[in-house]
Amino acid sequence: MDKIIFINPPITMRDRFGDLASAGNNMPFLGLLYLAAMTREHGYKTKVIDCPAENLTLKKTLTIIRNEKPEYVGITASTLSIHSASELAKYIKKLFPEVTIILGGPHVSALPKKTLELFEDIDIGVLCEGEITIIKLLDALKNNQDLSKINGIVYRDNKKIVQTPPRELIKDLDELPLPAFDLVDIKNYSSLAYNINDVPTASIIASRGCPFRCKFCDRITFGNKVRRHSNKYILGMMEYLVNRFNIKELIIYDDMFTSYKKEVTELCKLIKEKGWDLRWSCNVRVDSIDEEMIRLFKDSGCYQINFGIESGSRKILNSVNKYIDLIEARKKIEIAYNAGLRVRGYFIMGFPEETRETILETIKYVKTLKLTDFQLTFLMPFPGSEIYSEAKRKGTFEDNWRKMSYMHCVYTPPNISKKELESYINKARRAFYLRPTPIIDYLKQIRSLKDFKKLVRVGLAFLKSQF
């Protein structure tokens, strides 16, 4: 029986979160777990190595590969981790030249041919949704069949790099097996450190795709059409995590959890009927939820809603196709806050049309919101997003893949320096967090000495990053 090992390559918390590394999180890499479930179901021996979660170095990872002796190694990579993935591939090829190395993830999906041109130790790239493609590919490799017949890949044909036509998106997500959560150690994962209470945590995706066209988002992998698991599938996934791993907190990572309002309403009622000791959070667009649904969320165990607002300037929102109403956003945030939910606002600073005036508008606007958490990041023009090419034309863009984390400043708009933008970011963070309200709110969450120590650690990391 052929064996495949899926690997999330080594990358440090500092690489991902910068000065706020101790406030970062590790969640199960759902893309790998879906792929692993598929290969296992189709008869391939399957193993998952999550290097960041297991704190594995390159050397330790290579030792595992040596002991396992796989025929195939599948590596996932974002733009930030592509160099780590390529280094891993280089050493695998050097030590185990017979192993076929397959790369997946958002980076190769955005830049298929360029990725293989730059990183010669990668044999094949699986593009976009990979669950069907990986089985077609492995079967073809095992039987020495023509790879040009497989849609959704990029591969080497002698010295030529060939990209095949895209594969259709999966229409019925319920055809996929449950993610292979049993192939990782759930104890290695935790939510963001400023979610103070430390409980067994996991994440799921209930739907794929987003119908909107914000310029700063990469929609290559899942597309603009929203496809959703059935409530039966979602509930089964939750039940498996609760019963098998005693999960107490669930993060729903959908781009837009409330795309199907009727189905989400029914799901909340079903969750409540289960009576689990489970709290959950989700991402919601402000114009896709109303007061009734917010109260239903709270009633079914939701403890936090995350709203992507991005800017307090209408001019900026319009320039990046984020057509939301800031007055409505303030109202929805207040409703959620008054319902007893934690409310996190996501903001980005440094868009191509950004000016000092629009930055100050955002800072002023944030002060009017009843948020319990405020996440402000630099604009990150990822390959595959519409804003990637725009960033190359306007302002200053350091197209350095090693720095492409939201916590690093690689792009500055015209007439604003990097130092000035960093100063504005810090000013906005201090304006929010160094107030009595959020401090008192965090103190109220403390239930144990462990919670207190966690809060102190995060607080010190924040202060260090600011001063």
KETI-902700 format. One record per residue (C-alpha): residue number from 1; x, y, z. Coordinates in steps of 0.1 Angstrom, whole numbers, plus 5000, padded with zeros to 4 digits. Each point is the difference from the previous one (the first is absolute). Example, Ala and Ser with C-alpha at 12.3 -4.5 7.8 and 13.67 -1.06 7.14 Angstrom:
  num  east  north    up
    1  5123   4955  5078
    2  5014   5034  4993
END
This chain:
  num  east  north    up
    1  5000   5000  5000
    2  5015   5034  4989
    3  5005   5026  5027
    4  4996   5037  5000
    5  5011   5025  5027
    6  4983   5034  5001
    7  5021   5027  5015
    8  4994   5035  5013
    9  5036   5013  4998
   10  5020   5015  5029
   11  4992   5036  5006
   12  5004   5019  5033
   13  4973   5020  5019
   14  5023   5030  4996
   15  4999   4996  4962
   16  4962   5000  5001
   17  4992   5025  5027
   18  5032   5022  5004
   19  5002   5017  5034
   20  4966   4986  5009
   21  5012   4964  4997
   22  4990   4991  5035
   23  4965   5011  4992
   24  4997   4978  4969
   25  4982   4968  4995
   26  5004   4965  4984
   27  4970   4983  4985
   28  4997   4967  4982
   29  5009   5005  4963
   30  4966   4990  4986
   31  5012   4998  4964
   32  5025   4973  5008
   33  4974   4981  5021
   34  4975   4999  4972
   35  5027   4987  4976
   36  5012   4975  5025
   37  4964   4987  5005
   38  4997   4996  4963
   39  5032   4981  4994
   40  4994   4977  5030
   41  4965   4993  4987
   42  5014   4990  4966
   43  5025   4975  5014
   44  5032   5021  5005
   45  5019   4998  5033
   46  4998   5035  5013
   47  5018   5021  5026
   48  4998   5037  5008
   49  5029   5020  5014
   50  4991   5035  5013
   51  5034   5014  5007
   52  4990   5033  5016
   53  4975   4983  5023
   54  5024   4973  5009
   55  5029   5024  5003
   56  5020   4979  4975
   57  5033   5012  4985
   58  5010   4992  4964
   59  5024   4973  5013
   60  4973   4983  5022
   61  4976   5000  4970
   62  5026   4984  4978
   63  5006   4973  5026
   64  4962   4992  5000
   65  5000   4997  4962
   66  5030   4977  5001
   67  4983   4977  5025
   68  4967   5000  4981
   69  5014   4995  4965
   70  4971   5015  4980
   71  4997   4999  4962
   72  4984   5035  5000
   73  5003   5031  5022
   74  4973   5027  4997
   75  5011   5034  5013
   76  4976   5029  5005
   77  5012   5036  4998
   78  4987   5035  5003
   79  5021   5028  4985
   80  5016   5005  5034
   81  5010   4964  5004
   82  5010   4993  4963
   83  5037   5003  5007
   84  4997   4977  5030
   85  4982   4975  4978
   86  5026   5003  4973
   87  5028   4994  5024
   88  4983   4969  5014
   89  4995   4988  4964
   90  5037   5006  4992
   91  5012   4978  5029
   92  4974   4973  4993
   93  5012   4998  4964
   94  5037   4999  5012
   95  4994   4973  5025
   96  4972   4980  4983
   97  5001   5008  4963
   98  4974   4973  4992
   99  4973   5019  5019
  100  4975   5020  4979
  101  4994   5034  5015
  102  4966   5016  4995
  103  4993   5036  5010
  104  4966   5014  5008
  105  4985   5031  5017
  106  4992   5035  4990
  107  5034   5011  4988
  108  5005   4974  4972
  109  4963   5004  4991
  110  5006   5038  4994
  111  5034   4996  4983
  112  5002   4964  4985
  113  5027   5002  4974
  114  5021   5026  5018
  115  5000   4979  5031
  116  5014   4970  4982
  117  5025   5021  4981
  118  5014   5014  5032
  119  4999   4969  5021
  120  5015   4971  4979
  121  4996   4973  5027
  122  4962   5001  4998
  123  4988   4975  4975
  124  4963   5008  4998
  125  4976   5027  5012
  126  4963   4993  5008
  127  4980   5031  4993
  128  4970   5014  5019
  129  4976   4974  5015
  130  5021   4968  5002
  131  4979   4972  5014
  132  4990   4985  4966
  133  5032   5009  4983
  134  5023   4984  5025
  135  4983   4966  4995
  136  5001   5003  4962
  137  5037   5010  5003
  138  5011   4972  5023
  139  4982   4974  4980
  140  5016   5012  4968
  141  5035   5001  5016
  142  4995   4965  5014
  143  4990   4987  4966
  144  5025   5020  4980
  145  4972   5018  4981
  146  5001   5033  4980
  147  4998   5030  5024
  148  4987   5023  4972
  149  4966   4983  5004
  150  4996   5012  5036
  151  4984   5034  5004
  152  5011   5024  5027
  153  5038   4993  5002
  154  5033   5015  4988
  155  5029   4976  4995
  156  5033   4995  4983
  157  5003   4983  4966
  158  5038   4997  4997
  159  5011   5037  5000
  160  4965   5013  4991
  161  4975   5011  5026
  162  4965   4991  4991
  163  4967   5013  5015
  164  4969   4981  4993
  165  4964   5015  4998
  166  4984   5008  5033
  167  4979   4975  5018
  168  4963   5008  5007
  169  4992   5009  5035
  170  4984   4973  5021
  171  4963   5004  4998
  172  4989   4978  5029
  173  5024   5005  5029
  174  4983   4972  5019
  175  5017   4976  4977
  176  5032   5007  5019
  177  5008   4978  5031
  178  5003   5018  5033
  179  5034   5016  5004
  180  5026   4976  5015
  181  5002   5017  5034
  182  5012   4967  5015
  183  5033   5003  4980
  184  5011   5030  5021
  185  5003   5006  5037
  186  4971   5024  5009
  187  5018   5009  5032
  188  5026   5019  4980
  189  4974   5026  4989
  190  4986   5031  5017
  191  4981   5031  4991
  192  5014   5035  5000
  193  5017   5007  5033
  194  4977   5029  5007
  195  4971   4976  5002
  196  5010   4996  5036
  197  4984   4967  5011
  198  5022   4971  4989
  199  4978   4971  4989
  200  5003   4972  4974
  201  4994   5018  4967
  202  4996   4991  4963
  203  4988   5016  4968
  204  4977   4991  4972
  205  4988   5014  4967
  206  4963   4997  4993
  207  5001   5016  4965
  208  5025   5010  4973
  209  5001   5031  4978
  210  4989   5036  5003
  211  4976   5019  4977
  212  5017   5033  5005
  213  5029   5015  4981
  214  5022   5019  5025
  215  5032   5008  4983
  216  5022   4989  5029
  217  4987   4964  5002
  218  5013   4971  4980
  219  4970   4980  4988
  220  5020   4977  4976
  221  4997   4969  5022
  222  4963   4999  5008
  223  4985   5025  4975
  224  4971   5024  5002
  225  4972   4975  5002
  226  4992   4989  5036
  227  4996   4963  5005
  228  4989   4986  5033
  229  5001   4968  5019
  230  4965   4988  5011
  231  4990   5005  5036
  232  5002   4962  5004
  233  5037   5000  4990
  234  5009   5031  5021
  235  4982   4986  5030
  236  5017   4966  4996
  237  5034   5018  4998
  238  4993   5019  5032
  239  4987   4969  5018
  240  5031   4981  4990
  241  5023   5027  5014
  242  4980   5003  5032
  243  4997   4963  5007
  244  5034   4988  4987
  245  5022   5029  5012
  246  4979   5017  5027
  247  5001   5033  4980
  248  4987   5029  5020
  249  5006   5029  4975
  250  4994   5000  4963
  251  5012   5026  4975
  252  4979   5001  4968
  253  5024   5013  4973
  254  4975   5006  4972
  255  5006   5032  4980
  256  4963   5007  5005
  257  4983   4976  5024
  258  4965   5016  4995
  259  4998   4997  4962
  260  4972   4975  5003
  261  4978   5017  5027
  262  4973   4974  5001
  263  5024   4971  5004
  264  5021   5018  5026
  265  4969   5008  5020
  266  4990   4963  5000
  267  5036   4990  5009
  268  5000   5023  5031
  269  4967   4983  5012
  270  5015   4966  4995
  271  5032   5009  5019
  272  4979   5013  5029
  273  4980   4967  5000
  274  5032   4980  5004
  275  5008   5017  5033
  276  5037   4998  4995
  277  5025   5018  5023
  278  5013   5018  4970
  279  5005   5036  4991
  280  5007   5012  4965
  281  5010   5031  4979
  282  4996   5010  4964
  283  5007   5026  4973
  284  4970   5021  4989
  285  4995   5028  4976
  286  4980   5028  5016
  287  4973   5001  4974
  288  4994   4963  5002
  289  4987   4997  5035
  290  4971   5016  5020
  291  4991   5003  5036
  292  4979   4968  5001
  293  5029   4979  4986
  294  5025   5016  5024
  295  4978   4990  5030
  296  4996   4965  4985
  297  5038   4998  4997
  298  5004   5009  5037
  299  4972   4975  5010
  300  5018   4972  4982
  301  5034   5005  5016
  302  5017   5026  4978
  303  5022   5021  5022
  304  5017   5022  4973
  305  4992   5016  4966
  306  5027   5013  4978
  307  4991   5028  4976
  308  5023   5009  4971
  309  4996   5038  4998
  310  5035   5008  4986
  311  4998   5039  5002
  312  4981   5028  5015
  313  5002   5020  4968
  314  4972   4996  4974
  315  5025   5011  4973
  316  5024   4972  5008
  317  4972   4974  5003
  318  4987   5010  4965
  319  5035   4999  4985
  320  5005   4963  5010
  321  4964   4989  4992
  322  4990   4995  5037
  323  4965   5014  4997
  324  4988   5001  5036
  325  4982   5028  5018
  326  5021   5012  5030
  327  4969   5012  5019
  328  4984   4966  4996
  329  5033   4984  5011
  330  5000   5020  5032
  331  4964   4991  5007
  332  5005   4962  4994
  333  5031   5001  5022
  334  4980   5017  5028
  335  4972   4974  4997
  336  5025   4971  5003
  337  5018   5017  5029
  338  4968   5007  5019
  339  4989   4963  4994
  340  5030   4990  5020
  341  5023   4989  4972
  342  5036   5009  4996
  343  5004   5020  4968
  344  5033   5001  4981
  345  5005   5026  4972
  346  5025   4992  4972
  347  5016   5031  4985
  348  5028   5005  4974
  349  5021   5031  4996
  350  5021   5011  4971
  351  4978   4995  4969
  352  5013   5016  4967
  353  4975   5029  5003
  354  5008   5005  5037
  355  5009   5035  5012
  356  5008   5014  5034
  357  4964   5013  5001
  358  4984   4966  4994
  359  5023   4984  5026
  360  4988   5025  5026
  361  4964   4994  4989
  362  5005   4963  5008
  363  5015   5007  5034
  364  4972   5023  5008
  365  4974   4976  4988
  366  5014   4970  5020
  367  4996   5021  5032
  368  4963   5002  4994
  369  4995   4962  4998
  370  4991   4976  5028
  371  5027   4975  4992
  372  5016   4977  5025
  373  5028   4991  4976
  374  5017   5020  4974
  375  5022   4984  4973
  376  5019   5025  4979
  377  5025   4988  4974
  378  5020   5014  4971
  379  4987   4996  4965
  380  5015   4968  4986
  381  4998   4998  4962
  382  5000   4962  4996
  383  5006   4984  4966
  384  4966   4991  4986
  385  4983   5031  5014
  386  4989   5029  4977
  387  5020   5024  5022
  388  5033   4981  4993
  389  5004   5016  4966
  390  4987   5033  5012
  391  5026   5002  5028
  392  5027   4996  4974
  393  4987   5031  4982
  394  4993   5023  5029
  395  5021   5007  5030
  396  5030   4979  5012
  397  4997   4962  5000
  398  5027   4977  5013
  399  4989   4968  4983
  400  5018   4978  5025
  401  4982   4967  5006
  402  5019   4994  5033
  403  4984   5030  5015
  404  4964   4995  4988
  405  4983   4999  5033
  406  4973   5024  5010
  407  5023   5012  5029
  408  5028   5012  4976
  409  4999   5032  4980
  410  5010   4992  4964
  411  4978   5025  4983
  412  4995   5037  5005
  413  4977   5023  4980
  414  5012   5031  4981
  415  5012   5028  5023
  416  5000   4980  5032
  417  5033   4985  5013
  418  5004   4966  5015
  419  5010   5016  5034
  420  4970   5022  4999
  421  4976   4972  4992
  422  5014   4979  5028
  423  4996   5029  5023
  424  4963   5004  4990
  425  4994   4962  5005
  426  5015   5002  5036
  427  4980   5032  5007
  428  4968   4983  4991
  429  5007   4969  5020
  430  5009   5021  5031
  431  4969   5021  4995
  432  4979   4969  5002
  433  5017   4978  5026
  434  5014   5025  5025
  435  4965   5010  5012
  436  4983   4988  5031
  437  4971   4982  4982
  438  5020   4973  4981
  439  5024   4995  5030
  440  4971   4995  5024
  441  4983   4977  4974
  442  5031   4978  4999
  443  5003   4999  5038
  444  4964   4988  5002
  445  5009   4969  4979
  446  5025   4987  5025
  447  4989   4968  5016
  448  5033   4985  5012
  449  5037   5008  5007
  450  5007   4985  4965
  451  4977   5025  4985
  452  5016   5028  5019
  453  5035   4990  4989
  454  4988   4998  4964
  455  4986   5035  5002
  456  5032   5014  5015
  457  5021   4983  4972
  458  4978   5015  4973
  459  4999   5034  5016
  460  5038   5001  5003
  461  5004   4990  4964
  462  4977   5027  4989
  463  5017   5027  5021
  464  5034   4988  4987
  465  4988   5003  4964
  466  4988   5036  5006
  467  5027   5015  5021
END
